[in-house]
Amino acid sequence: MEKLPQDPYILFSAVNMLLRDNYKSLDELCDDMNVDRAELENNLSKVGFEYSEENNKFW
């Protein structure tokens, strides 16, 4: 997760922007950026965000 911000609120914003603009799914983003999906989801869930596959974003 070196390429992504460490602050969870900035991470939330950055990941949602990337999902909206560049990726069709969280798996695609994680594969392309070499990010561990479970770690990413865990970091965002600590501050109350959850990924929605249907909407392809965290909220």
C-alpha positions in Angstrom: 0.0 0.0 0.0 3.0 2.2 -0.5 1.4 4.0 -3.5 -1.7 5.0 -1.6 -2.2 7.5 1.2 -1.9 6.2 4.8 -4.5 8.5 6.4 -7.7 6.5 6.2 -9.9 9.5 5.1 -7.5 10.5 2.4 -7.2 6.8 1.4 -11.0 6.6 1.2 -11.2 9.6 -1.2 -8.2 8.5 -3.3 -9.5 4.9 -3.7 -13.0 6.0 -4.6 -11.6 8.5 -7.2 -9.5 5.7 -8.7 -12.4 3.3 -8.8 -14.7 5.9 -10.4 -12.1 7.0 -13.0 -10.0 4.0 -13.8 -11.2 0.7 -12.5 -14.3 -1.5 -12.9 -13.7 -3.3 -9.6 -11.8 -3.3 -6.4 -10.0 -6.5 -7.5 -8.9 -4.8 -10.7 -7.5 -1.8 -8.7 -5.7 -4.0 -6.2 -4.2 -6.2 -8.9 -3.0 -3.3 -11.0 -1.5 -1.4 -8.0 -0.2 -4.5 -6.3 -2.3 -3.8 -3.1 -3.5 -6.4 -0.7 -7.3 -6.1 -0.9 -7.9 -7.5 2.6 -5.5 -5.0 4.1 -7.1 -2.1 2.2 -10.6 -3.1 3.2 -9.4 -3.6 6.8 -7.8 -0.2 6.9 -11.0 1.5 5.7 -13.3 -0.6 7.8 -11.5 0.7 10.9 -13.0 4.1 10.3 -16.4 2.8 9.2 -16.1 2.5 5.4 -17.3 -0.6 3.6 -16.9 -1.6 -0.1 -20.0 -1.9 -2.2 -19.5 -4.2 -5.2 -22.8 -3.0 -6.7 -21.7 0.6 -6.6 -17.9 0.0 -7.0 -17.1 2.4 -4.2 -16.5 2.6 -0.4 -19.0 4.3 1.8 
